[in-house]
Amino acid sequence: MFWSKDDIIGRLSQIPRTLEDISIDIFKGVPSKNDFLHRVNLSRENCPDAPYVCRKLYKNVNIERELMHSYMDGALSNEFAIRQTSYRFMLPYDILSDGIRKEYRVIQPEDLKVRFPMAYERLLEIKKKSLPDAGGGLDSGGLDSGGLGSADCYQLEEEKFLRYTSTPKIIITNHYRFQASYDATGDHVFADGIGIVLGDPALYHYITAVLNCSISRAFPEIWKREKLRTDSNLYPKMLKRFPIAFPKDESTEILISTISRYLIYLNRQKYISSVCSLACYQELIDFYKRIADLLILDIYLTNDLDPRFLEILSENITPCEEEFEYSSDISLMIALQGIKKNILDSPDFRKCKFNNEFTNILATIKNNGVW
């Protein structure tokens, strides 16, 4: 069967289950521009006790570390894993409870002045610079000339993401293309992206793999046809319609989840390791991502993979109970290379037949300029 773009879009559009059905919440990150809550960078020495450097201003500022949170945006994102950077984002809020959903409140100016005097002085400095443009006085954002006034002057317009501080989530960005990163600790503040908190924690690795698969490039076309996409930006409303399909057998789902954990580990280590070369990591990333693509493509569209191929994968790719993807154990890297070699060297691997539909579908997705 020859699969055209319309065939693929039509099949995907018929999948009844969506991301909204399995999510607790889908929400936007922080505004990318804010005068009072700003992105900063560590000093060149990358010393934890050194002053921060304000973005664009190139000015050193001292702010209490308790208010600074790890920051990422589309330019800093990566497939599968959060790319660690020295950027931080100031959030003068108290998080008041544990669990999936948190209670939160903005720290009032008088309390901020006592508990976090350096942050208070920094916000006051920003306020003074903004007064000439705003006209000054209490009517300009609730500020007076003597100090910080209403907390509205530095609270976020969109606060919903604060409910899920320190809650595991998937962060979706749309930099050069659609990318899904798994934030296991949930501590990252993100801009120009969408956060997804799932109802079942066991699904995080599987859904991360699905969101990063090759056929996800077709989903923007679905949004466009359903008139959910008016520009290049991502919206929670759009992602709620993301079709989610699960395999009929649990073993395939476990395979994809395990491969996703491999990819989370490899993508993270690619940016922090000084032991192995970048090419070494990328070679393994490409291999495991290709396998995940084939499995997900089969689930969504064809259901016709060679059974022996699945058996070979199951024999070699086994789930690990440890959260290994967040460590930097070189022995794991060696193990992943060994798994790849065992799969390729399996006597029956070369005999496995792949329906021509796979090549046709992937070529259609890759070569179509719309995606």
C-alpha positions as CSV (number, residue, x, y, z in Angstrom):
1,M,0.0,0.0,0.0
2,F,1.2,3.5,-0.9
3,W,0.7,5.9,2.0
4,S,0.1,9.5,1.0
5,K,0.1,12.4,3.4
6,D,-3.7,12.4,3.4
7,D,-3.7,8.6,4.3
8,I,-1.4,9.2,7.3
9,I,-3.3,12.3,8.5
10,G,-6.6,10.5,8.1
11,R,-5.5,7.4,10.1
12,L,-4.0,9.5,12.9
13,S,-7.1,11.7,13.1
14,Q,-9.2,8.6,13.8
15,I,-7.4,7.6,16.9
16,P,-10.0,8.3,19.7
17,R,-7.7,8.6,22.7
18,T,-5.8,11.9,23.1
19,L,-3.2,13.3,25.4
20,E,-5.9,15.1,27.3
21,D,-7.4,11.7,28.3
22,I,-4.3,10.5,30.1
23,S,-3.1,13.9,31.6
24,I,-3.8,15.6,34.8
25,D,-3.0,18.9,33.3
26,I,-1.5,20.5,30.2
27,F,-0.3,24.1,30.7
28,K,1.9,26.9,29.5
29,G,5.3,27.9,31.0
30,V,6.3,31.4,32.2
31,P,6.2,34.4,29.9
32,S,9.5,34.7,28.0
33,K,9.7,38.5,28.8
34,N,9.3,39.9,32.2
35,D,10.9,43.0,33.7
36,F,10.6,41.8,37.3
37,L,11.1,38.0,37.0
38,H,14.1,37.7,34.8
39,R,16.5,35.2,33.5
40,V,20.0,35.3,34.7
41,N,23.2,33.3,34.2
42,L,25.9,32.3,36.5
43,S,29.2,34.1,36.3
44,R,31.9,32.9,34.0
45,E,33.5,31.0,36.9
46,N,30.2,29.1,37.3
47,C,30.7,29.4,41.0
48,P,27.6,28.8,43.1
49,D,28.5,31.8,45.4
50,A,29.3,34.2,42.6
51,P,26.8,36.9,41.5
52,Y,24.3,36.2,38.7
53,V,24.7,38.0,35.3
54,C,21.4,39.6,34.1
55,R,20.4,38.6,30.6
56,K,21.1,41.4,28.0
57,L,22.2,43.8,30.8
58,Y,25.5,42.0,31.4
59,K,25.3,43.2,35.0
60,N,26.2,41.3,38.1
61,V,23.4,41.0,40.7
62,N,23.1,39.2,44.0
63,I,19.9,37.3,44.6
64,E,19.2,34.6,47.2
65,R,19.7,31.1,45.8
66,E,16.4,29.9,47.3
67,L,14.4,32.0,44.9
68,M,16.4,30.9,41.8
69,H,15.2,28.0,39.7
70,S,16.8,26.1,36.8
71,Y,15.6,27.6,33.5
72,M,15.2,26.4,30.0
73,D,13.5,27.6,26.8
74,G,13.1,26.3,23.2
75,A,16.7,27.3,22.4
76,L,18.0,25.2,25.3
77,S,15.7,22.2,24.9
78,N,16.6,18.8,23.7
79,E,14.8,15.6,22.8
80,F,14.1,13.2,25.6
81,A,16.2,14.9,28.3
82,I,16.6,18.4,29.8
83,R,19.8,20.0,28.7
84,Q,21.4,21.3,31.9
85,T,22.5,25.0,31.7
86,S,23.6,27.7,34.1
87,Y,20.5,29.8,33.5
88,R,18.2,30.6,36.4
89,F,14.9,32.3,36.8
90,M,13.7,34.2,39.8
91,L,10.4,33.2,41.4
92,P,9.5,35.1,44.6
93,Y,6.9,32.5,45.6
94,D,6.3,30.1,48.5
95,I,5.3,26.6,47.6
96,L,3.1,25.5,50.4
97,S,2.4,21.8,50.0
98,D,3.6,18.5,48.6
99,G,2.0,16.0,46.2
100,I,1.2,16.4,42.5
101,R,-0.6,19.7,42.9
102,K,1.0,22.4,45.1
103,E,-0.4,25.4,46.8
104,Y,1.6,28.5,46.2
105,R,1.5,32.2,47.1
106,V,3.6,35.2,46.0
107,I,5.8,36.6,48.8
108,Q,4.5,40.0,49.9
109,P,6.9,42.9,49.6
110,E,7.3,43.4,53.4
111,D,8.0,39.7,53.9
112,L,10.3,39.6,50.9
113,K,12.3,42.5,52.4
114,V,12.9,40.6,55.6
115,R,13.5,37.1,54.3
116,F,15.2,37.9,50.9
117,P,16.7,41.4,51.1
118,M,18.9,41.0,48.1
119,A,16.0,40.0,45.9
120,Y,14.0,42.9,47.3
121,E,16.7,45.4,46.5
122,R,17.0,44.0,43.0
123,L,13.2,44.3,42.4
124,L,13.3,47.8,43.8
125,E,16.1,48.8,41.5
126,I,14.1,47.5,38.5
127,K,11.0,49.4,39.8
128,K,12.9,52.7,40.0
129,K,14.1,52.3,36.4
130,S,10.6,51.7,35.2
131,L,8.9,54.6,37.0
132,P,9.7,57.3,34.4
133,D,8.1,55.2,31.7
134,A,5.2,54.2,33.9
135,G,4.5,57.7,35.2
136,G,5.4,56.8,38.9
137,G,3.1,56.7,41.9
138,L,0.8,54.1,43.3
139,D,-1.3,53.9,40.1
140,S,1.7,52.6,38.2
141,G,1.5,48.8,38.9
142,G,0.8,49.4,42.6
143,L,4.2,50.9,43.4
144,D,5.2,53.9,45.4
145,S,8.5,55.8,45.3
146,G,9.6,54.6,48.8
147,G,9.6,50.8,48.2
148,L,7.8,47.9,46.6
149,G,4.1,48.2,46.9
150,S,1.5,45.6,45.7
151,A,2.9,42.1,45.0
152,D,1.2,42.4,41.7
153,C,4.3,44.3,40.5
154,Y,6.3,41.1,40.4
155,Q,3.9,38.2,40.3
156,L,3.4,36.1,37.1
157,E,0.4,36.6,34.9
158,E,0.4,32.9,34.2
159,E,0.9,31.1,37.5
160,K,-0.6,27.7,36.8
161,F,2.7,26.0,36.2
162,L,3.6,26.8,39.9
163,R,1.1,24.1,40.9
164,Y,3.4,21.5,39.5
165,T,6.8,22.7,40.9
166,S,8.9,19.6,41.8
167,T,6.3,17.4,40.0
168,P,7.6,15.1,37.2
169,K,6.4,16.4,33.8
170,I,7.1,16.3,30.1
171,I,8.1,19.7,28.7
172,I,7.3,20.3,25.0
173,T,9.1,23.0,23.1
174,N,8.9,24.0,19.4
175,H,12.3,25.5,18.6
176,Y,13.4,24.2,15.2
177,R,11.0,21.3,15.5
178,F,8.7,19.6,18.0
179,Q,10.7,18.3,21.0
180,A,9.7,16.5,24.2
181,S,12.0,16.4,27.2
182,Y,11.3,14.5,30.4
183,D,11.9,16.5,33.6
184,A,12.0,13.8,36.2
185,T,12.3,16.1,39.2
186,G,10.0,18.8,37.8
187,D,12.2,21.6,39.0
188,H,12.7,23.4,35.8
189,V,11.1,26.7,34.9
190,F,10.4,26.8,31.2
191,A,9.3,29.4,28.7
192,D,7.7,29.3,25.3
193,G,6.6,25.7,25.9
194,I,4.0,23.4,27.3
195,G,4.1,21.2,30.4
196,I,2.3,17.9,30.7
197,V,1.6,16.1,34.0
198,L,0.3,12.6,33.4
199,G,-2.2,10.7,35.5
200,D,-0.2,7.5,35.5
201,P,3.5,8.0,36.3
202,A,4.4,4.8,34.6
203,L,3.5,6.3,31.2
204,Y,6.1,9.1,31.2
205,H,8.8,7.2,29.3
206,Y,6.4,5.8,26.8
207,I,4.6,9.1,26.1
208,T,8.0,10.9,25.8
209,A,9.0,8.4,23.1
210,V,5.7,8.9,21.2
211,L,6.0,12.7,21.3
212,N,9.5,12.4,19.9
213,C,8.8,9.9,17.2
214,S,9.0,10.6,13.5
215,I,5.3,10.5,12.8
216,S,4.7,13.3,15.4
217,R,5.7,15.6,12.5
218,A,2.3,14.9,11.1
219,F,0.4,16.2,14.1
220,P,0.7,19.9,13.3
221,E,-1.1,19.2,10.1
222,I,-4.0,17.7,12.1
223,W,-4.1,20.8,14.2
224,K,-4.1,23.0,11.1
225,R,-7.0,21.0,9.6
226,E,-9.0,21.2,12.8
227,K,-8.3,25.0,12.9
228,L,-6.4,24.7,16.2
229,R,-3.2,26.1,14.8
230,T,-3.1,29.7,13.6
231,D,0.7,30.3,13.9
232,S,3.9,28.6,14.8
233,N,3.4,28.7,18.5
234,L,2.3,25.8,20.7
235,Y,-0.8,26.0,22.9
236,P,-2.2,23.6,25.5
237,K,-5.4,23.4,23.5
238,M,-3.5,22.0,20.6
239,L,-1.6,19.4,22.6
240,K,-4.7,18.1,24.2
241,R,-5.7,16.8,20.8
242,F,-2.5,14.8,20.3
243,P,-3.5,11.2,19.4
244,I,-2.2,8.6,21.8
245,A,-2.2,4.9,20.8
246,F,-1.0,2.0,23.0
247,P,0.2,-1.4,21.7
248,K,-2.1,-4.4,22.2
249,D,0.5,-6.3,24.2
250,E,2.2,-4.9,27.3
251,S,5.7,-6.3,26.2
252,T,5.9,-3.8,23.3
253,E,5.0,-0.9,25.6
254,I,7.7,-2.0,28.0
255,L,10.2,-2.1,25.1
256,I,9.4,1.4,24.0
257,S,9.5,2.7,27.6
258,T,12.9,1.1,28.2
259,I,14.3,2.4,25.0
260,S,13.0,5.9,25.9
261,R,14.9,5.6,29.2
262,Y,18.0,4.7,27.2
263,L,17.5,7.8,25.1
264,I,16.9,10.1,28.1
265,Y,20.2,8.9,29.6
266,L,22.2,9.2,26.3
267,N,20.9,12.7,25.4
268,R,21.6,13.9,28.9
269,Q,25.1,12.4,28.9
270,K,25.9,13.9,25.5
271,Y,26.0,17.3,27.1
272,I,27.7,16.6,30.4
273,S,30.2,13.8,29.7
274,S,33.9,14.5,29.1
275,V,34.8,10.8,28.8
276,C,33.3,9.8,25.5
277,S,33.1,11.6,22.2
278,L,29.9,13.3,21.0
279,A,29.9,11.0,18.0
280,C,29.9,8.0,20.2
281,Y,26.7,9.1,22.0
282,Q,25.0,10.3,18.8
283,E,25.6,6.9,17.1
284,L,23.7,5.1,19.9
285,I,21.0,7.8,20.1
286,D,20.3,7.3,16.3
287,F,20.2,3.5,16.7
288,Y,17.8,3.4,19.6
289,K,15.6,6.2,18.2
290,R,15.3,4.3,15.0
291,I,14.0,1.2,16.8
292,A,11.6,3.3,18.8
293,D,10.3,4.9,15.6
294,L,9.6,1.5,14.0
295,L,7.8,0.2,17.1
296,I,5.6,3.4,17.4
297,L,4.9,3.5,13.7
298,D,3.7,-0.1,13.8
299,I,1.4,0.7,16.7
300,Y,-0.1,3.8,15.1
301,L,-0.4,2.7,11.5
302,T,0.5,-0.8,10.4
303,N,0.6,-3.5,13.1
304,D,2.7,-5.6,10.8
305,L,6.2,-5.8,12.3
306,D,8.1,-9.1,11.9
307,P,7.4,-11.1,15.1
308,R,11.0,-12.3,15.2
309,F,12.2,-8.7,15.3
310,L,10.2,-8.1,18.4
311,E,11.5,-11.3,19.9
312,I,15.1,-10.2,19.3
313,L,14.4,-6.8,20.9
314,S,12.8,-8.4,23.9
315,E,15.7,-10.8,24.4
316,N,18.2,-7.9,24.5
317,I,16.3,-4.8,25.7
318,T,15.3,-5.6,29.3
319,P,13.8,-3.1,31.7
320,C,15.9,-1.8,34.6
321,E,14.4,-0.8,37.9
322,E,17.1,1.7,38.7
323,E,16.6,5.3,37.5
324,F,19.9,5.0,35.6
325,E,19.2,7.7,33.1
326,Y,20.1,10.4,35.6
327,S,23.5,9.0,36.6
328,S,26.8,9.2,34.7
329,D,27.9,5.6,35.0
330,I,30.3,4.8,32.2
331,S,29.4,1.1,32.6
332,L,25.9,1.9,31.4
333,M,27.3,3.4,28.2
334,I,29.3,0.2,27.6
335,A,26.2,-1.9,28.3
336,L,24.1,0.1,25.8
337,Q,26.8,-0.5,23.2
338,G,26.7,-4.2,24.0
339,I,22.9,-4.3,23.6
340,K,23.2,-2.7,20.2
341,K,25.9,-5.2,19.1
342,N,23.9,-8.2,20.3
343,I,20.8,-7.0,18.4
344,L,22.7,-6.5,15.2
345,D,24.7,-9.7,15.6
346,S,21.6,-11.8,16.2
347,P,21.5,-14.6,13.6
348,D,17.9,-13.9,12.6
349,F,18.1,-10.1,12.7
350,R,19.2,-9.7,9.0
351,K,16.4,-12.1,8.0
352,C,13.7,-10.0,9.6
353,K,11.4,-8.6,6.9
354,F,10.1,-5.1,7.1
355,N,7.0,-4.3,5.1
356,N,7.7,-1.7,2.4
357,E,5.0,0.4,4.1
358,F,7.5,1.4,6.8
359,T,9.9,2.9,4.3
360,N,7.1,4.5,2.4
361,I,5.5,6.2,5.5
362,L,8.8,7.5,6.9
363,A,9.8,8.9,3.5
364,T,6.4,10.6,3.1
365,I,6.8,12.2,6.5
366,K,10.4,13.2,6.0
367,N,10.2,14.5,2.5
368,N,6.9,16.4,2.7
369,G,7.8,20.1,3.0
370,V,4.7,20.9,5.1
371,W,6.1,18.9,8.0
